[in-house]
Structure formats: structure tokens, C-alpha cells
């Protein structure tokens, strides 16, 4: 049961890859990050076809982008705060801080 709940954030994020509207809860965002990282590591270690590895990588990055934009919307920040993650170290720290903030909406992740 707990596994199913944890995996739900990942599946919702993958289904909403091209949906930049709405909001994502903190739990769904971090569950997506966890599962995307684990699957990416498994793909890199066990799938030797570079094309398949690249497709997984691109798909997870697109899903992560839309998920982080919806997460920022959930804490009342504009989408362009996502660009902070592109700045090495100095931009990553505030971006992680934003992603860890509690939801300001009661309907996040639905």
C-alpha cells in the first residue's frame, strides 16, 4: 500500500509531462524525484542501448520541468524561478528551498 502511494507521485508527474497548469504537492514532487532518479540509475547501469537511455533522460527531464513549475505554482511563485536550478550551486540551493516549502493550497496534487 505504501509503495503504491509513493509511486503515485511519479505516475501523475509522467502523465502530466506537458501540463504546466495546476499544482503539485510537495510529497508528489519528491516522490517523482526519487523514482525518476532510481529509474535513471537503473537505465544507465542495465540498459546498454544509448537511444533508450537518452529517451528516458529526456522524458524525465521534461516531466521534472513541468512538475517543478506546478510545484512553484503551489507555493505562489512564478514559473521563471525554475531557471534558478540552471545556476550551479548558487541557484540550486534556493531552488531546493522552494521545493521543500509546504503547500499553500489545499488542492495540491489533485
OpenMM code with the backbone's topology and positions (N, CA, C; nanometers):
from openmm import Vec3, app, unit

residues = "UNK UNK UNK UNK UNK UNK UNK UNK UNK UNK UNK UNK UNK UNK UNK UNK UNK UNK UNK UNK UNK UNK UNK UNK UNK UNK UNK UNK UNK UNK UNK UNK UNK UNK UNK UNK UNK UNK UNK UNK UNK UNK UNK UNK UNK UNK UNK UNK UNK UNK UNK UNK UNK UNK UNK UNK UNK UNK UNK UNK UNK UNK UNK UNK UNK UNK UNK UNK UNK UNK UNK UNK UNK UNK UNK UNK UNK UNK UNK UNK UNK UNK UNK UNK UNK UNK UNK UNK UNK UNK UNK UNK UNK UNK UNK UNK UNK UNK UNK UNK UNK UNK UNK UNK UNK UNK UNK UNK UNK UNK".split()
positions = [
    Vec3(0.0827, -0.1194, 0.0000),
    Vec3(0.0000, 0.0000, 0.0000),
    Vec3(0.0869, 0.1254, 0.0000),
    Vec3(0.1880, 0.1313, 0.0872),
    Vec3(0.2749, 0.2487, 0.0954),
    Vec3(0.3526, 0.2671, -0.0347),
    Vec3(0.3973, 0.1559, -0.0944),
    Vec3(0.4681, 0.1632, -0.2215),
    Vec3(0.3805, 0.2257, -0.3280),
    Vec3(0.2548, 0.1867, -0.3299),
    Vec3(0.1604, 0.2393, -0.4286),
    Vec3(0.1423, 0.3899, -0.4123),
    Vec3(0.1334, 0.4364, -0.2894),
    Vec3(0.1178, 0.5794, -0.2631),
    Vec3(0.2430, 0.6549, -0.3067),
    Vec3(0.3602, 0.5989, -0.2788),
    Vec3(0.4846, 0.6643, -0.3181),
    Vec3(0.5006, 0.6689, -0.4697),
    Vec3(0.4612, 0.5642, -0.5367),
    Vec3(0.4759, 0.5577, -0.6817),
    Vec3(0.3728, 0.6455, -0.7526),
    Vec3(0.2649, 0.6808, -0.6821),
    Vec3(0.1592, 0.7629, -0.7412),
    Vec3(0.2112, 0.8995, -0.7855),
    Vec3(0.2971, 0.9625, -0.7065),
    Vec3(0.3542, 1.0914, -0.7441),
    Vec3(0.4318, 1.0836, -0.8738),
    Vec3(0.5035, 0.9737, -0.8919),
    Vec3(0.5803, 0.9537, -1.0148),
    Vec3(0.4884, 0.9359, -1.1349),
    Vec3(0.3858, 0.8529, -1.1207),
    Vec3(0.2963, 0.8278, -1.2346),
    Vec3(0.2165, 0.9527, -1.2710),
    Vec3(0.1733, 1.0281, -1.1713),
    Vec3(0.0999, 1.1518, -1.2008),
    Vec3(0.1899, 1.2499, -1.2751),
    Vec3(0.3133, 1.2638, -1.2307),
    Vec3(0.4066, 1.3562, -1.2964),
    Vec3(0.4342, 1.3129, -1.4404),
    Vec3(0.4481, 1.1822, -1.4634),
    Vec3(0.4730, 1.1342, -1.6000),
    Vec3(0.3517, 1.1546, -1.6901),
    Vec3(0.2324, 1.1381, -1.6348),
    Vec3(0.1118, 1.1601, -1.7141),
    Vec3(0.0918, 1.3076, -1.7471),
    Vec3(0.1392, 1.3956, -1.6598),
    Vec3(0.1216, 1.5396, -1.6794),
    Vec3(0.2495, 1.6054, -1.7310),
    Vec3(0.3267, 1.5341, -1.8103),
    Vec3(0.4542, 1.5862, -1.8589),
    Vec3(0.4386, 1.7180, -1.9336),
    Vec3(0.3348, 1.7310, -2.0138),
    Vec3(0.3169, 1.8525, -2.0926),
    Vec3(0.2058, 1.9410, -2.0379),
    Vec3(0.1695, 1.9203, -1.9125),
    Vec3(0.0669, 2.0001, -1.8467),
    Vec3(0.1348, 2.0939, -1.7475),
    Vec3(0.1381, 2.2221, -1.7820),
    Vec3(0.2043, 2.3196, -1.6961),
    Vec3(0.1035, 2.3970, -1.6106),
    Vec3(-0.0205, 2.3539, -1.6125),
    Vec3(-0.1242, 2.4176, -1.5316),
    Vec3(-0.1495, 2.3311, -1.4087),
    Vec3(-0.2100, 2.3887, -1.3095),
    Vec3(-0.2404, 2.3140, -1.1889),
    Vec3(-0.1272, 2.3235, -1.0884),
    Vec3(-0.1345, 2.2393, -0.9880),
    Vec3(-0.0376, 2.2429, -0.8787),
    Vec3(0.0049, 2.1013, -0.8429),
    Vec3(0.1235, 2.0910, -0.7851),
    Vec3(0.1769, 1.9623, -0.7408),
    Vec3(0.2167, 1.9749, -0.5942),
    Vec3(0.1761, 1.8781, -0.5150),
    Vec3(0.2101, 1.8818, -0.3729),
    Vec3(0.3579, 1.8501, -0.3522),
    Vec3(0.4060, 1.8829, -0.2355),
    Vec3(0.5455, 1.8566, -0.2018),
    Vec3(0.5741, 1.7069, -0.2054),
    Vec3(0.4836, 1.6267, -0.1522),
    Vec3(0.5040, 1.4807, -0.1499),
    Vec3(0.5097, 1.4235, -0.2907),
    Vec3(0.4183, 1.4650, -0.3771),
    Vec3(0.4200, 1.4144, -0.5147),
    Vec3(0.5476, 1.4573, -0.5863),
    Vec3(0.5923, 1.5792, -0.5641),
    Vec3(0.7149, 1.6262, -0.6296),
    Vec3(0.8349, 1.5417, -0.5877),
    Vec3(0.8537, 1.5232, -0.4564),
    Vec3(0.9710, 1.4497, -0.4100),
    Vec3(0.9611, 1.3006, -0.4403),
    Vec3(0.8410, 1.2452, -0.4464),
    Vec3(0.8264, 1.1062, -0.4902),
    Vec3(0.8659, 1.0929, -0.6361),
    Vec3(0.8295, 1.1915, -0.7175),
    Vec3(0.8723, 1.1891, -0.8579),
    Vec3(1.0240, 1.1952, -0.8671),
    Vec3(1.0859, 1.2844, -0.7920),
    Vec3(1.2317, 1.2978, -0.7954),
    Vec3(1.2986, 1.1659, -0.7543),
    Vec3(1.2470, 1.1034, -0.6496),
    Vec3(1.3027, 0.9756, -0.6027),
    Vec3(1.2948, 0.8688, -0.7110),
    Vec3(1.1763, 0.8455, -0.7644),
    Vec3(1.1584, 0.7384, -0.8627),
    Vec3(1.2287, 0.7684, -0.9953),
    Vec3(1.2274, 0.8933, -1.0386),
    Vec3(1.2968, 0.9282, -1.1627),
    Vec3(1.4468, 0.9045, -1.1484),
    Vec3(1.5016, 0.9390, -1.0327),
    Vec3(1.6441, 0.9165, -1.0087),
    Vec3(1.6771, 0.7671, -1.0067),
    Vec3(1.5957, 0.6889, -0.9356),
    Vec3(1.6201, 0.5442, -0.9297),
    Vec3(1.6084, 0.4787, -1.0666),
    Vec3(1.5057, 0.5140, -1.1413),
    Vec3(1.4877, 0.4544, -1.2744),
    Vec3(1.5991, 0.4979, -1.3688),
    Vec3(1.6409, 0.6232, -1.3577),
    Vec3(1.7509, 0.6714, -1.4411),
    Vec3(1.8795, 0.5961, -1.4099),
    Vec3(1.9067, 0.5723, -1.2829),
    Vec3(2.0273, 0.4970, -1.2446),
    Vec3(2.0192, 0.3542, -1.2979),
    Vec3(1.9032, 0.2915, -1.2845),
    Vec3(1.8870, 0.1559, -1.3369),
    Vec3(1.9048, 0.1519, -1.4882),
    Vec3(1.8488, 0.2500, -1.5580),
    Vec3(1.8638, 0.2542, -1.7042),
    Vec3(2.0097, 0.2706, -1.7438),
    Vec3(2.0808, 0.3555, -1.6730),
    Vec3(2.2215, 0.3793, -1.7060),
    Vec3(2.3065, 0.2545, -1.6814),
    Vec3(2.2698, 0.1746, -1.5814),
    Vec3(2.3516, 0.0581, -1.5467),
    Vec3(2.3128, -0.0699, -1.6192),
    Vec3(2.1862, -0.0837, -1.6551),
    Vec3(2.1413, -0.2120, -1.7095),
    Vec3(2.0928, -0.2073, -1.8542),
    Vec3(2.0708, -0.0910, -1.9092),
    Vec3(2.0298, -0.0808, -2.0494),
    Vec3(2.1477, -0.0246, -2.1275),
    Vec3(2.1967, -0.1041, -2.2199),
    Vec3(2.3171, -0.0638, -2.2917),
    Vec3(2.2865, 0.0146, -2.4196),
    Vec3(2.1603, 0.0260, -2.4554),
    Vec3(2.1241, 0.0994, -2.5767),
    Vec3(2.1155, 0.2482, -2.5410),
    Vec3(2.2038, 0.3262, -2.5998),
    Vec3(2.2148, 0.4683, -2.5665),
    Vec3(2.0874, 0.5434, -2.6036),
    Vec3(2.0214, 0.5046, -2.7104),
    Vec3(1.8994, 0.5721, -2.7526),
    Vec3(1.7897, 0.5598, -2.6457),
    Vec3(1.7745, 0.4412, -2.5904),
    Vec3(1.6723, 0.4213, -2.4867),
    Vec3(1.7089, 0.4996, -2.3610),
    Vec3(1.8358, 0.4991, -2.3235),
    Vec3(1.8803, 0.5780, -2.2094),
    Vec3(1.8499, 0.7258, -2.2305),
    Vec3(1.8778, 0.7743, -2.3503),
    Vec3(1.8546, 0.9155, -2.3815),
    Vec3(1.7068, 0.9500, -2.3786),
    Vec3(1.6219, 0.8606, -2.4275),
    Vec3(1.4778, 0.8861, -2.4257),
    Vec3(1.4247, 0.8939, -2.2826),
    Vec3(1.4703, 0.8025, -2.1960),
    Vec3(1.4317, 0.8090, -2.0548),
    Vec3(1.4773, 0.9411, -1.9932),
    Vec3(1.6011, 0.9785, -2.0206),
    Vec3(1.6573, 1.1009, -1.9651),
    Vec3(1.5774, 1.2231, -2.0096),
    Vec3(1.5461, 1.2317, -2.1378),
    Vec3(1.4682, 1.3454, -2.1895),
    Vec3(1.3282, 1.3460, -2.1302),
    Vec3(1.2637, 1.2297, -2.1254),
    Vec3(1.1277, 1.2228, -2.0717),
    Vec3(1.1230, 1.2664, -1.9250),
    Vec3(1.2163, 1.2172, -1.8454),
    Vec3(1.2177, 1.2527, -1.7027),
    Vec3(1.2516, 1.3997, -1.6819),
    Vec3(1.3361, 1.4565, -1.7666),
    Vec3(1.3659, 1.5996, -1.7547),
    Vec3(1.2456, 1.6851, -1.7915),
    Vec3(1.1726, 1.6471, -1.8947),
    Vec3(1.0513, 1.7211, -1.9303),
    Vec3(0.9454, 1.7087, -1.8213),
    Vec3(0.9291, 1.5875, -1.7687),
    Vec3(0.8326, 1.5674, -1.6605),
    Vec3(0.8764, 1.6433, -1.5358),
    Vec3(1.0044, 1.6457, -1.5067),
    Vec3(1.0560, 1.7184, -1.3912),
    Vec3(1.0387, 1.8686, -1.4052),
    Vec3(1.0555, 1.9191, -1.5269),
    Vec3(1.0349, 2.0618, -1.5517),
    Vec3(0.8907, 2.1018, -1.5255),
    Vec3(0.7971, 2.0266, -1.5826),
    Vec3(0.6562, 2.0600, -1.5621),
    Vec3(0.6158, 2.0401, -1.4161),
    Vec3(0.6701, 1.9377, -1.3523),
    Vec3(0.6396, 1.9120, -1.2116),
    Vec3(0.6931, 2.0245, -1.1229),
    Vec3(0.8125, 2.0729, -1.1507),
    Vec3(0.8681, 2.1811, -1.0693),
    Vec3(0.7943, 2.3126, -1.0929),
    Vec3(0.7468, 2.3356, -1.2142),
    Vec3(0.6674, 2.4558, -1.2408),
    Vec3(0.5350, 2.4493, -1.1656),
    Vec3(0.4708, 2.3317, -1.1677),
    Vec3(0.3461, 2.3167, -1.0909),
    Vec3(0.3723, 2.3269, -0.9411),
    Vec3(0.4883, 2.2794, -0.8954),
    Vec3(0.5242, 2.2897, -0.7534),
    Vec3(0.5448, 2.4357, -0.7136),
    Vec3(0.6118, 2.5124, -0.7986),
    Vec3(0.6297, 2.6549, -0.7710),
    Vec3(0.4954, 2.7276, -0.7673),
    Vec3(0.4055, 2.6896, -0.8548),
    Vec3(0.2727, 2.7497, -0.8543),
    Vec3(0.2005, 2.7196, -0.7230),
    Vec3(0.2278, 2.6032, -0.6665),
    Vec3(0.1647, 2.5638, -0.5411),
    Vec3(0.2107, 2.6506, -0.4236),
    Vec3(0.3312, 2.7060, -0.4325),
    Vec3(0.3805, 2.7932, -0.3254),
    Vec3(0.3750, 2.9406, -0.3663),
    Vec3(0.2962, 2.9710, -0.4681),
    Vec3(0.2728, 3.1081, -0.5163),
    Vec3(0.3988, 3.1767, -0.5684),
    Vec3(0.4784, 3.1038, -0.6424),
    Vec3(0.5950, 3.1601, -0.7107),
    Vec3(0.5718, 3.1500, -0.8610),
    Vec3(0.6357, 3.2375, -0.9362),
    Vec3(0.6239, 3.2366, -1.0819),
    Vec3(0.7105, 3.1249, -1.1413),
    Vec3(0.6754, 3.0836, -1.2627),
    Vec3(0.7434, 2.9721, -1.3283),
    Vec3(0.8913, 2.9982, -1.3501),
    Vec3(0.9305, 3.1236, -1.3703),
    Vec3(1.0690, 3.1514, -1.4046),
    Vec3(1.1665, 3.1261, -1.2892),
    Vec3(1.1158, 3.1023, -1.1680),
    Vec3(1.2038, 3.0635, -1.0582),
    Vec3(1.2675, 2.9265, -1.0852),
    Vec3(1.2104, 2.8497, -1.1759),
    Vec3(1.2691, 2.7209, -1.2141),
    Vec3(1.4072, 2.7405, -1.2767),
    Vec3(1.4269, 2.8538, -1.3399),
    Vec3(1.5554, 2.8817, -1.4041),
    Vec3(1.6701, 2.8906, -1.3039),
    Vec3(1.6372, 2.9091, -1.1760),
    Vec3(1.7413, 2.9092, -1.0723),
    Vec3(1.8217, 2.7799, -1.0725),
    Vec3(1.7556, 2.6707, -1.1026),
    Vec3(1.8226, 2.5409, -1.0997),
    Vec3(1.9338, 2.5307, -1.2041),
    Vec3(1.9336, 2.6184, -1.3019),
    Vec3(2.0371, 2.6165, -1.4048),
    Vec3(2.1690, 2.6776, -1.3575),
    Vec3(2.1640, 2.7555, -1.2499),
    Vec3(2.2851, 2.8180, -1.1971),
    Vec3(2.3505, 2.7186, -1.1000),
    Vec3(2.4707, 2.6742, -1.1299),
    Vec3(2.5346, 2.5756, -1.0418),
    Vec3(2.5511, 2.6284, -0.8986),
    Vec3(2.5219, 2.5469, -0.8041),
    Vec3(2.5337, 2.5669, -0.6594),
    Vec3(2.4524, 2.6860, -0.6101),
    Vec3(2.4835, 2.8073, -0.6533),
    Vec3(2.4145, 2.9265, -0.6030),
    Vec3(2.2659, 2.9274, -0.6377),
    Vec3(2.2295, 2.8732, -0.7501),
    Vec3(2.0888, 2.8695, -0.7877),
    Vec3(2.0177, 2.7460, -0.7371),
    Vec3(2.0919, 2.6392, -0.7191),
    Vec3(2.0324, 2.5139, -0.6763),
    Vec3(1.9836, 2.5201, -0.5322),
    Vec3(2.0573, 2.5892, -0.4466),
    Vec3(2.0204, 2.5954, -0.3048),
    Vec3(1.8851, 2.6627, -0.2846),
    Vec3(1.8595, 2.7828, -0.3400),
    Vec3(1.7252, 2.8411, -0.3219),
    Vec3(1.6164, 2.7604, -0.3925),
    Vec3(1.6496, 2.6960, -0.5051),
    Vec3(1.5505, 2.6159, -0.5756),
    Vec3(1.5069, 2.4985, -0.4881),
    Vec3(1.6019, 2.4316, -0.4240),
    Vec3(1.5675, 2.3216, -0.3332),
    Vec3(1.4867, 2.3748, -0.2152),
    Vec3(1.5230, 2.4919, -0.1656),
    Vec3(1.4468, 2.5543, -0.0567),
    Vec3(1.3012, 2.5747, -0.0982),
    Vec3(1.2793, 2.6258, -0.2192),
    Vec3(1.1427, 2.6466, -0.2685),
    Vec3(1.0679, 2.5137, -0.2798),
    Vec3(1.1341, 2.4109, -0.3288),
    Vec3(1.0684, 2.2818, -0.3471),
    Vec3(1.0322, 2.2166, -0.2131),
    Vec3(1.1002, 2.2553, -0.1063),
    Vec3(1.0733, 2.1986, 0.0267),
    Vec3(0.9658, 2.2747, 0.1037),
    Vec3(0.9207, 2.3861, 0.0511),
    Vec3(0.8197, 2.4664, 0.1208),
    Vec3(0.6857, 2.3933, 0.1242),
    Vec3(0.6089, 2.4105, 0.2327),
    Vec3(0.4769, 2.3457, 0.2395),
    Vec3(0.3795, 2.4088, 0.1399),
    Vec3(0.2819, 2.3304, 0.1012),
    Vec3(0.1794, 2.3768, 0.0058),
    Vec3(0.0970, 2.4891, 0.0664),
    Vec3(0.0650, 2.5869, -0.0165),
    Vec3(-0.0228, 2.6944, 0.0276),
    Vec3(-0.1660, 2.6678, -0.0149),
    Vec3(-0.1842, 2.5615, -0.0930),
    Vec3(-0.3158, 2.5279, -0.1456),
    Vec3(-0.3630, 2.3959, -0.0854),
    Vec3(-0.4915, 2.3858, -0.0609),
    Vec3(-0.5492, 2.2607, -0.0080),
    Vec3(-0.5708, 2.1575, -0.1180),
    Vec3(-0.5683, 2.2011, -0.2460),
    Vec3(-0.5992, 2.1118, -0.3566),
    Vec3(-0.4736, 2.0681, -0.4318),
    Vec3(-0.3565, 2.0860, -0.3773),
    Vec3(-0.2335, 2.0498, -0.4480),
    Vec3(-0.2260, 1.8989, -0.4678),
    Vec3(-0.1770, 1.8623, -0.5856),
    Vec3(-0.1556, 1.7215, -0.6163),
    Vec3(-0.2800, 1.6486, -0.6604),
    Vec3(-0.3875, 1.7160, -0.6837),
    Vec3(-0.5121, 1.6502, -0.7249),
    Vec3(-0.5384, 1.6742, -0.8704),
] * unit.nanometer
topology = app.Topology()
chain = topology.addChain("A")
for resn in residues:
    res = topology.addResidue(resn, chain)
    for name in ("N", "CA", "C"):
        topology.addAtom(name, app.Element.getBySymbol(name[0]), res)
